[in-house]
């Protein structure tokens, strides 16, 4: 993925997908209709040329999705915001910080919308889900004012900030936020990256997380403490936020950690996260 050429963040697509066709070729495509279901198998797309670094161009060729992949083949950085929903802060009984709380995930945490998630034995005992609105940065940003921040968005997608709470909690492992959330494939996103032209206000989206079909999280992004625009402005303060960066904007209330009894994930559990207009991801936990 190239980050050297500066172009406008305006997306030349409606819903960016990456897929394998019937002939086994991997391509980018533009899905012209709202995504339904979690696999999109059989859906028709316009094949696109290009990449995130250099932009996309329509080819006019129509193809069908045989297998849906992660919309990004690789990522420059994954930045995550903690404690960013008011009701989540309330359930956690934690004080809201004056600025967005930042932690990161490594590039290998990235996973596709339907991939199984391998879970290391040491991460299995307190495994949790966090459904999140996820943002992809469309052009390099530095010292961006909040009023201009959404101009730097390539698109929006659905994400799950999978978390090994054993390593996150201070009483069990010293409060290692980054380590707890940085295992391979602990950041599934998809099914597509939706153009900002189709999402005029990212603070008016409905998010639902289900575990084995049971609703665990249900909220509107208006409950965010720091808006998408505020997050981008903060992350670009005195530092360069590179094109292609993935930003997970925080999770709402309803995580397994604060359920009674605890709602931690088990081997074989399927977590589905859906956001209005963006589609759904569905990932099965596979204990190693």
N, C-alpha and C positions, 0 to 999 in steps of 0.2 A: 504494500500500500504506500503510495507516494503522498507526501505532505508538502512538497516544495512549491507547487504552482498555486498561487492565490486566485481564486475565482469567487464569484458571488455564491452565497449559500442557497440561493433559490433552487429548489429541487426541480429537475427536469423529469420528474415522475410523479405519479399519484401515490402508489404503494409499492415500494421497492422490495422485491423478493430475490432470493438466490435459490436455485433449484437444479435438480437433475431431471433431464427429459428422458423419453422412452429409449433414446439411443445411447444414454449414459453420459451425455455431455452436460457439464455444469455451466450455468449461465445466470446472469442477472435478468430480471424481468420486471415489467410494470403491470401490476394487477389493477385492472380498471374498476372492479367492483369491490364492495365491502367484503372483507374475509368472513367466511362462515365455516364453522367447524374448526378443528385444530390441525388438520394435515394439509388441507387445500389440494389434495390429490385430484387430478383431473381438471383443475381450474386453468382457464386460458389466460395467457399473459403476452404482452408484447416484449420480445427479446430486446435487451438493452446492450449497448456497447459502452465501455468505460469502466471507471471505478470511483470510489469515494474521493480519492485524491485529485482526480482530473475531471470529474463530472461524468454524466451519463448522456447518451444519445439514443433516441429510438431508432430501430432498424426497420420498422414496419412489418417485421416477421412475427407471426403468431405461433406460439408453442404451448404445450400443455405440461403442467407440473406432474412429474412422476414421483419425485421425492422432494420435500421441502427441507431446506438447509437453514442454518443460521444466516440472517440477512447480511452479516459482515463476515468475510473470510478470516479476518484478523483485526486487531484493534490496537490503537496507539496507547491508550490508557483507559482504565475503568475507574471512575471516581464515584464515590457513594456518599450520600448524606444521611446522617443518623438523626433520630428524634425530630422528625420534621412534620408530624401530624399532631395536632393539639390533643385529640382523644388518645393517641398512643402515648404521649407524654403524661397524660393523666393516669392511664392504666399502669404505667411504669413508675409513677410517683417520682418523676424526675424534673428538675428545674430546666427550663428552656434556656439555652445559651444565647448570648447576644448576636452570635453569627452562626451560620450553618456549620454543623459538626461534620468534618470531612475524614473519611478513611478511603483506602484504595484496595482494589483487587488486581492481581496480576493478569496478564493477557491470557494465560491458559485457563482462567476461570470461565472464559466465554464458552457458551454452549448454544445449541439450536433449540427451536421451540418444541420439538418432540423427542429430543434425545433422552435416553436414560442417564441418570446421574449416579456415577460410581461414588460410594461413600466409604472412606477408609475406616478400618475398625475403631480407631481412636476418636473418630468424629461421629459415631453412631448413637451414643447414649443420650444426647440432648439435641438432636437434629431438628431444626426449625425452618419455617418458610417465611418469606417476606415479599408479598406481591407489591410491585412498584411501577409507577410511570417512569419510563426510561427515555432519555433524550440523547440524540446523536448530534454532535457539533458539526456544522457544515463548512466553517472556515476558521482559520486561526484567529484567536481572540486574545486581546490584552487590554487591560484597563477599560473594559466596556461598561458604559453607564447602563443602569437598569432599564432606562427608556429605550435603548437600542438592542438590548440583549437578545430578544427573540429573533432578530434579523440574522443571528449566527446559528440558528437551528436548522440542521439538515432535515430532521424529521423526528417523529415520536414512535416509540414501540413499547411493548409489554416486557416486563422483566420480573425475575424472582431472585432476591438476594438471599440465597440459601446460607444458613448459618449454623455452625457447630457451637452451640451455646456453652458446652463444656469449656472451650478455650476462650470464650468471650467474658464469662462472669468472673468478677474479681475473686470470689470465694473459692472457685474451683481451679482457676489457671491464671490468675493475675490480670484479667481484663484485657486480653489480647484481641482487640477488635479485628485488626487486619488479618491476623493468622486464622481466626475463627471463620472468616468468610472467604478465604483465599484458596481453598482446595480446588483441584481441577474440576471444571464444569459447574462450579457453584454460582454461575451467572448466566442462566439461560435467558435468551431474549428472542423476540419475534412476534408474530409470524412474518411481519413485514415492517418496513420503516415508512410511516405515513407522512406525506408532505404537510408542512405547516399550513398550506393553502386549504387543506381539508380540516384542520384543527385550529380554528381562529382563536380559541381561548383554552389553553391547557389546564386552566384552573376550574373547568366545568365538565370534568369527565367522571364517569362512574367506574369504580374499580371493585371487582369481586374476586376473592380467592376461595377456592374449594379444595378440600382434601377428601379424596374418594367420594366426591359428589356432595359432601357436606359443606355448606357455606361457613367459612371461618372469618373472612374479612369482607366488609361491604361499606363503601364510603364514597364520597365525592372528593375530588382533588382540591376543592375549595377549603377543605380542612387543613391544608398545608400551612405550616407556620411561615416558611420562606417559599415564595413563588418560584417557578422555573426561571423567570427573569432575574430575580434576586440571587438565585443560586449561580447563574452564569456570570453575573456581574461580580459576585464575591470570588468565584474561582479564578477569574481573570485579573484580579487585583494584583498588579506587580508581577504577574507570571503569565506565561503564554499557555493558553488552552488550545491545544492542537486540533486541527480538523480531523474528524474521525473519532474523537474521544467520546466514550460512552459515559453518561451521567445517570446514575440511579438516584432518584429524588427523594427517597425515604419511604417507609411503609406505614400504613394506617394501623389502628388498633385491631386486636384480634389474633395476634401471634400466639403460637402454642405455649410460649414461656409463661404467659400471664393467665392461662386458662386453669381452672380447678375442676377436675384433675388436669394435670399438664397435658397439652396436646401435641407432644413431640412426634415427629415422623418415625415410622417403622419401615422395615424392609418391604418393598412392594407398594408402598403408598404412592398414590398419584396426586400431584399438586397441579391444579389448573388455575391460571390467573387470566382474567378477562378485563379489558377496558373498552368502553364504548368507542366505536369507530376505529379501534386499533386491532381488534381480534383477540385471540386467545393463544396461550402456550400451555402445554400439558406435559409434565415430566415425571417419570417414575423413579423413585429412589431405589437403588440397587446396592445393598450392603455387600462389600467385598469380603 
